[in-house]
Amino acid sequence: MTEKNKKASPWKSIQFGLAILAGLFIYAYGFEITKVDLEDLRSERRQESLTRVMRALARPEIFEYDQKEEIINSPIYVTCPAGGTPTVPVPDKSSAYLVITPTCAEPGETVQVEGFNFAPNTSGPLRFIPGSDPANVVEIGRDNVETDAAGHFIYDFTLPKRSSKDVQYIRATLRQNVGVPHLTKTAYDTWEKIVETVFLALLATTFGTFLAIPLSFIAARNLMKPVRSPLASISLSILGWPVGIMVGYSIVRWVESFSTPFAGNIPINLLVIVVVPVLVSFGIRWALPQEEISKPDRTTQITRYFVLLLIVLVSFYGLFHLAGLSMNLGLIGKTNLGAFGFLGNFLFQIGDIVRIITPVLGGLAAGGVLSSLMTRLGQRATEKLSSGSIKLFNLVFSTLAGATVFGLIGQLVKSLYQIGNPIYTLWGPIFTGALLGLLLAIFTKAKDTLPTGMVIYYVTRTFLNGLRSIEALVMAIVFVIAVGIGPFAGVMALGLHTIVSLAKLYSEQVESIMAGPLEAIQATGANRLQTIVYAVIPQVIPPYISYTMYRWDINVRMSTIIGFVGGGGIGFLLQQNINLLNYRAASAQMFAIAIVVASMDYISSVLREKYV
């Protein structure tokens, strides 16, 4: 054994050496691709620029003094006139003045600028003023001077290449601090934007969390793997969804038309909101009695279903009046609450949201109900019909379901890519879907169940992974186009990114729960909703809270980036100052971001320790 090891040892050494050489080759090529070159870092020009920027960043523009300025202009000739050295007016030596030696020079030469009688220990820019007007606001140069305790300075000033036959000027602007320091305008702007950033992240996290929770359950493998359904149920369910959505949406919009004439009438809004709950409560008690001695006849059952439908329609009618009342009160509050007008705006926006999503909710509810009824119909047909009959049933309805799904996909492609040929967007997809549905029905046994849960799982995961791969910065660009520049676009971008990110984290947590409680609840005969409520949710509440707080912290930091493309928040201000090379103001925004992120980390750690 020892001899074999000795024989293998040289080969292992060669392998190890080759691995090292391969690593060196890879990193050497990496240096070439990324253009690593320390000569640029050592260049005097870059060192000077870096030093200037770092000094500016080290002095955030948070506090400032009121300043008293002394502005003195002194004439100079560039170039010297033909008659020799020109004479310049004698300065008034009773106040601050400049002496330039010599009084004329060629472009690019150096002259000595000496200042007298300025305020002691003050500093400011020394600039060249082109043209013959001393009031000219155009200044050239980056030079700065500082006076000593006697108010005197000497500085060697290099003239720019701006020759003229007329007199030109050198201007000294020295500033003296007056009074006590106070917050700068940058500080006030930074405070306003950092508050906007925190609430932008809060709203995005809140909305994203509410939508990510239900998605996380259908994106969890352990919950979806046991879900299986016969082909008949799947086909009828697929057909039920689009029909139910279209019918439900149309009916709710029809209900909305009855409320529109009274949308601006607050008394009627209040009356409807008070009456509707009473009618709904009475109707539910009659249509769904708690105890019933004998089974109701067919007429009574149909009447109860009709009453339940009326209850639903009346409830939607009440929602529209609730939205109208909220919007009307919001308009009043915005104009009459003064500093608290934001409360009125909040009411108005909530009412507008309710008014917009109510038809959508009605369509989804109708689609879910019809799909559920047709699923049960398919289940009963599978159980009661013979294998030959259910095979024929599957052939017909699976073909229709496949044509429906691919037809809808074709219409989506048409709207996105503006393809006008119906062969590619309508008949082609319908035929393809029908063929695939027919083949599925042919090769599937009549009463076999299919893994519908895993199909939903993979579709959901693919959708989440696809959206998660798109950075919030790109999403912000899209939403800026949709709603304009501002924090609303940032809320929508971060909210969407929060949904897909948290849904993945939540679903992975659901997949790691203990199987014991899940099996115990299922053994009692509980349905899927009861299983989730009593076996899954109690195990995932602590990690859900932890992930949510961590996501809020992430959103605060990400909001500084989406501001670069107009998504609101402090990033918008930071980007402006960087573009203007105002590094002191940018440093103030960086300082504010660091404080907020550190505070968020401390608060979240305390909350996790207390509640998780």
C-alpha positions in Angstrom: 0.0 0.0 0.0 2.9 2.3 0.9 4.6 1.6 -2.5 1.4 2.5 -4.4 1.1 5.7 -2.5 4.7 6.5 -3.4 4.1 5.8 -7.0 0.9 7.9 -7.1 2.6 10.8 -5.2 4.4 12.3 -8.2 1.2 12.3 -10.3 -0.7 14.0 -7.5 2.0 16.6 -7.3 1.8 17.2 -11.0 -2.0 17.5 -10.8 -1.7 20.0 -7.9 0.9 22.0 -9.9 -1.3 22.0 -13.0 -4.3 23.2 -10.9 -2.2 26.1 -9.6 -1.1 27.0 -13.1 -4.6 26.9 -14.3 -5.7 29.1 -11.5 -2.9 31.6 -12.2 -3.9 31.6 -15.9 -7.5 32.3 -15.1 -6.7 35.1 -12.8 -4.1 36.5 -15.2 -6.7 36.6 -18.0 -9.1 38.2 -15.5 -6.6 41.0 -14.8 -6.5 41.5 -18.6 -10.2 41.6 -19.1 -10.9 43.9 -16.2 -7.9 46.1 -17.2 -6.2 46.2 -13.8 -3.5 48.9 -13.9 -2.1 50.6 -10.9 -0.3 53.2 -13.0 -3.7 55.0 -13.3 -4.0 55.1 -9.6 -0.5 56.5 -9.2 -0.9 59.3 -11.7 -0.6 62.7 -10.2 -3.8 64.0 -11.9 -6.0 61.2 -10.5 -4.4 61.5 -7.1 -5.2 65.1 -7.0 -8.8 64.5 -8.1 -9.2 61.7 -5.6 -7.9 63.8 -2.8 -10.2 66.6 -3.6 -13.3 64.3 -3.7 -12.3 62.5 -0.5 -11.9 65.8 1.3 -15.3 66.9 0.1 -16.9 63.6 1.1 -15.3 63.9 4.6 -17.1 67.3 5.0 -20.8 66.6 4.5 -22.8 69.7 3.9 -25.0 69.5 7.0 -24.3 72.7 9.0 -23.3 76.1 7.7 -22.8 79.7 9.0 -24.2 82.8 7.6 -21.3 84.4 5.7 -20.1 87.9 5.1 -18.3 88.2 1.8 -15.5 90.5 0.7 -15.3 90.7 -3.1 -12.3 92.6 -4.5 -11.4 92.9 -8.2 -8.0 94.0 -9.4 -7.2 94.7 -13.1 -4.6 92.8 -15.2 -3.6 92.8 -18.8 -3.2 89.6 -20.8 -1.2 90.2 -22.9 1.0 93.2 -22.2 0.1 96.2 -24.4 2.5 97.5 -27.1 3.3 100.6 -25.1 5.0 98.7 -22.3 3.8 98.0 -18.7 0.4 99.5 -18.2 -0.5 101.6 -15.2 -3.4 100.5 -13.1 -5.5 102.6 -10.7 -4.0 102.9 -7.2 -6.3 100.9 -4.8 -8.0 102.4 -1.8 -5.8 101.1 1.1 -8.3 102.0 3.8 -10.2 98.8 3.0 -9.4 95.4 1.5 -7.4 95.5 -1.8 -5.3 93.4 -4.1 -1.8 94.0 -5.6 -0.9 92.0 -8.7 2.8 91.8 -9.7 3.4 92.3 -12.6 0.3 94.1 -13.9 0.5 92.4 -17.3 1.7 89.0 -18.4 1.3 86.5 -21.2 -1.3 83.7 -21.2 -0.1 80.7 -19.0 2.4 82.8 -17.1 2.4 83.2 -13.3 1.7 86.4 -11.4 1.9 87.2 -7.7 -1.4 88.2 -6.1 -1.1 89.8 -2.7 -4.1 90.7 -0.5 -4.3 93.3 2.2 -6.8 94.4 4.9 -9.0 91.4 4.5 -10.8 89.8 7.6 -8.3 87.6 9.4 -8.3 83.8 9.0 -10.8 83.8 6.2 -10.7 81.8 3.0 -12.3 81.8 -0.5 -11.8 81.4 -4.2 -9.3 83.4 -6.3 -10.6 83.5 -9.9 -9.8 85.0 -13.3 -12.6 87.2 -14.7 -12.4 87.4 -18.5 -13.6 90.6 -20.3 -13.4 94.3 -19.4 -16.5 94.3 -17.1 -15.5 93.7 -13.4 -19.1 92.8 -12.7 -18.8 89.8 -15.0 -20.1 86.6 -13.2 -18.0 84.2 -15.3 -15.1 82.9 -13.2 -12.2 80.7 -14.4 -9.9 78.6 -12.2 -9.9 76.4 -9.0 -7.5 78.4 -6.9 -8.3 79.2 -3.2 -6.6 81.5 -0.8 -6.6 81.9 3.0 -5.6 85.0 5.0 -3.4 85.0 8.1 -4.2 86.7 11.4 -3.4 90.1 9.9 -5.8 89.6 7.0 -2.9 89.2 4.5 -2.2 86.5 1.8 0.3 86.0 -1.1 -0.5 83.6 -3.9 1.2 82.7 -7.2 -1.6 82.7 -9.7 -1.3 81.0 -13.2 -3.1 83.0 -15.8 -5.5 81.1 -18.2 -5.0 81.3 -21.9 -7.5 84.1 -22.4 -5.7 87.0 -24.1 -7.4 90.3 -24.8 -6.4 93.8 -25.7 -8.8 95.1 -23.0 -8.2 95.0 -19.3 -9.3 91.9 -17.5 -9.5 91.1 -13.8 -8.6 88.8 -10.9 -11.2 88.5 -8.2 -10.8 87.5 -4.6 -13.9 86.4 -2.8 -13.2 85.8 0.9 -15.9 84.7 3.2 -16.2 85.2 6.9 -18.5 83.1 9.1 -21.1 85.1 11.1 -23.3 83.9 14.0 -24.0 80.3 15.0 -24.1 77.3 12.7 -27.5 76.2 11.4 -28.8 73.4 9.1 -28.1 73.8 5.4 -30.8 73.6 2.7 -29.1 70.3 1.7 -29.8 69.0 5.2 -33.5 70.0 5.0 -33.8 68.4 1.5 -32.0 65.3 2.7 -34.3 65.0 5.7 -37.4 65.3 3.4 -36.0 62.7 1.0 -34.8 60.2 3.7 -38.3 60.2 5.2 -39.7 59.6 1.7 -37.3 56.7 1.3 -38.3 55.1 4.6 -42.0 55.2 3.8 -41.4 54.2 0.2 -39.7 51.1 1.5 -42.5 50.6 4.1 -45.3 50.7 1.6 -43.5 48.4 -0.8 -42.7 45.9 1.9 -46.3 45.9 3.2 -48.0 45.4 -0.1 -45.4 42.9 -1.2 -45.8 40.9 2.0 -49.6 40.6 1.7 -49.3 39.3 -1.9 -46.2 37.1 -1.3 -47.9 35.1 1.5 -50.5 33.3 -0.6 -48.0 32.8 -3.4 -45.6 31.1 -1.0 -48.1 28.3 -0.3 -48.6 27.3 -4.0 -44.8 27.7 -4.5 -44.0 25.1 -1.8 -43.3 21.6 -3.1 -44.4 19.8 0.1 -47.9 21.3 -0.1 -48.4 21.0 -3.8 -46.9 17.5 -4.4 -49.9 15.6 -2.9 -52.4 17.5 -5.1 -53.6 15.3 -7.9 -56.8 15.6 -10.0 -58.4 13.6 -12.8 -58.1 14.9 -16.3 -61.8 15.7 -16.4 -61.6 18.0 -13.4 -58.6 19.7 -14.8 -60.1 20.4 -18.2 -63.4 21.7 -16.7 -61.5 23.8 -14.2 -59.4 25.4 -17.0 -62.6 26.1 -19.0 -64.3 27.6 -15.9 -61.7 30.2 -15.1 -61.9 32.5 -18.2 -65.7 32.2 -18.5 -66.2 33.0 -14.8 -63.7 35.9 -14.8 -65.4 37.5 -17.9 -68.9 37.0 -16.6 -68.1 38.1 -13.0 -66.2 41.2 -14.2 -69.1 42.2 -16.5 -71.7 41.7 -13.8 -69.8 43.8 -11.2 -69.3 46.6 -13.8 -73.0 46.4 -14.4 -73.6 46.8 -10.6 -71.2 49.7 -10.6 -73.3 51.5 -13.2 -76.2 51.7 -10.7 -73.9 53.4 -8.1 -72.2 55.9 -10.4 -75.1 58.5 -10.4 -74.9 58.6 -6.6 -71.1 58.4 -6.3 -70.7 62.1 -5.2 -73.7 62.1 -2.8 -72.4 61.6 0.7 -75.8 61.1 2.4 -76.8 58.3 -0.1 -73.3 56.7 0.3 -73.8 56.6 4.1 -77.3 55.3 3.8 -76.2 52.4 1.5 -73.3 51.6 3.7 -75.6 51.3 6.8 -78.4 49.4 5.0 -76.3 46.9 3.0 -74.7 45.1 6.1 -78.2 44.6 7.6 -79.6 43.2 4.3 -76.5 40.9 3.9 -76.7 39.7 7.5 -80.4 38.9 7.2 -80.0 37.2 3.8 -77.1 35.0 5.0 -79.1 33.8 8.1 -82.0 32.9 5.9 -80.1 31.3 3.0 -77.6 29.5 5.3 -79.5 28.4 8.4 -77.4 26.9 11.2 -79.8 24.1 11.9 -82.3 22.4 9.6 -84.6 19.6 10.6 -85.2 18.1 7.2 -83.5 18.5 3.8 -85.0 21.4 1.9 -86.9 20.8 -1.4 -85.5 21.7 -4.8 -87.4 25.0 -4.9 -86.1 26.1 -1.6 -82.6 25.3 -2.6 -82.8 27.3 -5.8 -84.4 30.2 -3.9 -81.5 30.2 -1.4 -78.9 30.1 -4.2 -80.7 33.1 -5.8 -80.7 34.9 -2.5 -77.0 34.2 -2.1 -76.3 35.7 -5.5 -78.3 38.8 -4.6 -76.3 39.1 -1.4 -73.1 39.1 -3.4 -74.4 41.7 -5.8 -75.6 43.9 -3.0 -72.3 43.6 -1.2 -70.4 44.8 -4.4 -72.9 47.6 -4.6 -72.1 48.6 -1.1 -68.3 48.4 -1.8 -68.8 50.9 -4.6 -70.6 53.3 -2.3 -67.9 52.8 0.3 -65.3 53.8 -2.3 -67.4 56.8 -3.2 -67.8 57.9 0.4 -64.1 57.5 1.0 -63.2 59.6 -2.1 -65.7 62.3 -1.2 -64.5 62.6 2.4 -60.9 62.6 1.1 -61.6 65.5 -1.2 -63.1 67.5 1.7 -60.2 66.6 3.9 -57.5 67.6 1.4 -59.0 71.1 1.2 -60.0 71.7 4.8 -57.5 69.8 7.0 -54.5 72.1 6.3 -51.3 70.4 7.5 -53.2 67.2 7.9 -54.5 67.2 4.4 -52.5 64.0 3.8 -55.2 62.2 5.7 -57.7 63.3 3.2 -55.5 62.3 0.3 -55.1 58.8 2.0 -58.9 58.4 2.2 -59.3 59.5 -1.5 -56.6 57.1 -2.7 -58.0 54.2 -0.7 -61.4 54.8 -2.1 -60.0 55.0 -5.6 -58.1 51.7 -5.1 -61.3 50.0 -3.8 -63.3 51.3 -6.8 -60.7 50.0 -9.3 -60.1 46.5 -7.7 -63.7 45.7 -6.9 -64.6 44.6 -10.5 -61.3 42.6 -10.6 -62.1 40.9 -7.3 -65.6 40.1 -8.6 -64.1 38.6 -11.8 -61.6 36.5 -9.8 -64.3 35.4 -7.3 -66.7 34.3 -10.1 -63.8 32.5 -11.9 -62.9 30.7 -8.7 -66.5 29.7 -7.9 -67.2 28.5 -11.4 -63.9 26.7 -11.6 -64.6 25.0 -8.3 -68.0 23.9 -9.3 -66.8 22.5 -12.6 -63.9 20.7 -10.8 -66.4 19.0 -8.6 -68.5 18.1 -11.7 -65.4 16.5 -13.3 -64.6 14.6 -10.1 -68.1 13.2 -9.9 -68.1 12.3 -13.6 -64.8 10.4 -13.2 -66.2 8.5 -10.2 -69.6 7.6 -11.6 -69.1 7.2 -15.4 -67.6 4.1 -17.0 -64.1 4.2 -18.3 -65.2 4.4 -21.9 -67.6 7.3 -21.2 -65.0 9.3 -19.2 -62.4 8.6 -21.9 -64.7 10.2 -24.5 -65.4 13.0 -22.0 -61.7 13.6 -21.5 -61.1 13.7 -25.3 -63.7 16.4 -25.8 -63.0 18.7 -22.8 -59.2 18.3 -22.7 -59.1 19.4 -26.4 -61.2 22.4 -25.6 -59.1 23.2 -22.5 -55.9 23.0 -24.5 -57.3 25.3 -27.2 -58.5 27.8 -24.6 -55.1 28.0 -22.9 -53.1 28.4 -26.0 -55.6 30.7 -27.6 -55.3 33.1 -24.6 -51.5 32.9 -24.8 -51.7 33.7 -28.5 -53.7 36.8 -27.7 -51.1 37.9 -25.2 -48.4 37.5 -27.8 -50.5 39.5 -30.2 -50.8 42.4 -27.8 -47.1 42.4 -26.9 -45.6 41.9 -30.3 -48.3 43.4 -32.5 -48.5 40.4 -34.8 -51.5 41.1 -37.1 -51.6 37.6 -38.7 -54.4 35.6 -36.9 -52.7 32.3 -38.1 -49.9 33.0 -35.7 -51.9 34.6 -32.8 -55.3 32.8 -33.0 -55.8 29.8 -35.2 -52.3 28.4 -34.9 -52.2 28.5 -31.0 -55.8 27.2 -30.8 -54.9 24.2 -33.1 -51.7 23.5 -31.3 -53.4 23.6 -27.9 -56.2 21.4 -29.1 -53.8 18.9 -30.5 -51.8 18.8 -27.2 -54.9 18.4 -25.2 -56.1 15.6 -27.4 -52.8 13.8 -27.2 -52.9 14.2 -23.4 -56.4 12.7 -23.3 -55.3 9.8 -25.6 -52.2 8.8 -23.6 -53.8 9.3 -20.2 -55.8 6.5 -18.6 -59.5 7.5 -18.2 -59.6 7.6 -14.4 -55.9 8.3 -13.7 -55.1 11.4 -11.6 -52.5 13.9 -12.8 -50.0 15.9 -10.6 -51.7 19.2 -11.0 -50.1 20.5 -7.8 -46.6 20.0 -9.2 -47.6 21.7 -12.5 -48.9 24.7 -10.5 -45.7 24.6 -8.4 -43.3 24.6 -11.4 -45.3 27.4 -13.2 -45.3 29.5 -10.1 -41.6 28.9 -9.4 -40.7 29.7 -13.0 -42.7 32.9 -12.9 -41.2 34.0 -9.6 -37.6 33.2 -10.8 -38.2 35.1 -14.0 -39.4 38.2 -12.3 -36.7 37.9 -9.5 -34.0 37.9 -12.1 -35.1 41.4 -13.2 -33.5 44.0 -11.0 -35.7 46.6 -9.2 -33.8 49.3 -11.1 -35.2 48.0 -14.4 -38.7 47.6 -12.9 -38.4 51.2 -11.7 -37.7 52.4 -15.3 -40.8 50.7 -16.5 -43.0 52.1 -13.8 -41.6 55.6 -14.2 -42.9 55.4 -17.8 -46.3 54.1 -16.4 -46.9 56.6 -13.6 -44.2 59.3 -14.0 -41.1 60.2 -12.1 -41.5 60.1 -8.3 -41.8 57.8 -5.3 -45.0 56.1 -6.5 -43.0 54.4 -9.3 -40.4 53.4 -6.7 -43.2 51.9 -4.5 -44.5 49.8 -7.4 -41.0 48.6 -8.5 -39.9 47.7 -5.0 -43.3 46.2 -4.2 -43.2 43.9 -7.2 -39.6 42.8 -6.4 -40.6 42.3 -2.8 -43.4 40.0 -3.9 -41.2 37.7 -5.9 -38.3 37.7 -3.4 -40.4 37.1 -0.3 -42.6 34.5 -2.0 -39.4 32.5 -2.7 -38.1 32.8 0.8 -41.5 32.1 2.4 -42.0 29.0 0.2 -38.6 27.6 1.1 -39.5 28.1 4.8 -42.8 26.2 4.2 -40.9 23.4 2.6 -38.7 23.1 5.7 -41.5 22.8 8.2 -41.9 19.6 10.3 -44.1 17.0 8.7 -45.6 15.7 12.0 -48.2 18.4 12.6 -49.1 18.4 8.9 -49.8 14.7 8.9 -51.7 14.9 12.2 -54.0 17.6 10.9 -54.6 15.7 7.6 -55.4 12.5 9.6 -58.4 14.3 11.1 -59.9 14.8 7.7 -59.1 18.5 7.4 -59.2 20.1 4.0 -56.3 22.0 2.4 -57.2 25.4 3.8 -57.6 24.0 7.3 -54.3 22.1 7.0 -52.5 25.4 6.1 -54.2 27.4 8.8 -53.6 24.9 11.7 -50.4 23.0 10.6 -48.4 25.3 8.4 -49.0 28.9 9.5 -48.1 28.3 13.2 -44.7 27.0 12.2 -43.8 29.7 9.7 -45.0 32.9 11.5 -41.6 33.6 13.3 -39.4 33.2 10.1 -42.0 35.1 8.1 -41.7 38.1 10.5 -37.9 37.9 10.4 -37.8 37.8 6.5 -40.3 40.7 6.3 -38.2 42.9 8.6 -35.1 42.0 6.7 -36.8 42.8 3.4 -37.8 46.3 4.7 -34.1 46.8 5.4 -33.2 45.7 1.9 -35.9 48.0 0.4 -34.5 51.0 2.2 -31.1 50.4 0.7 -32.5 49.5 -2.7 -34.6 52.7 -2.8 -31.4 54.7 -2.9 -30.6 53.0 -6.2 -33.9 53.2 -7.9 -33.9 56.9 -7.2 -31.1 57.2 -9.9 -33.8 56.4 -12.6 -36.5 58.7 -11.1 -38.0 56.2 -8.6 -38.1 58.8 -5.8 -36.4 58.7 -2.4 -33.0 60.0 -1.5 -31.3 58.3 -4.4 -32.9 60.9 -6.7 -31.2 63.7 -4.7 -28.0 61.8 -4.5 -27.8 61.2 -8.2 -28.4 64.9 -8.9 -25.6 66.0 -6.6 -23.1 63.4 -8.0 -23.9 64.6 -11.6 -23.3 68.2 -10.5 -20.0 67.2 -8.8 -21.4 68.5 -5.5 -19.7 65.9 -3.4 -20.3 67.7 0.0 -24.0 67.5 -0.6 -23.7 63.9 -1.8 -21.8 63.1 1.4 -24.7 64.4 3.5 -27.1 62.1 1.7 -24.7 59.1 2.1 -24.4 60.0 5.8 -28.2 60.0 6.1 -28.5 56.7 4.3 -25.9 55.1 6.7 -27.8 56.4 9.8 -31.1 55.0 8.5 -29.7 51.6 7.5 -27.9 51.3 10.9 -31.1 52.3 12.7 -33.2 49.9 10.8 -30.7 47.1 11.6 -30.9 47.9 15.3 -34.7 48.1 15.3 -35.1 44.9 13.4 -32.6 43.0 15.7 -34.6 44.2 18.7 -37.9 43.1 17.1 -36.5 39.8 16.1 -35.2 39.2 19.6 -38.6 40.1 21.1 -41.1 38.4 18.7 -39.2 35.8 16.7 
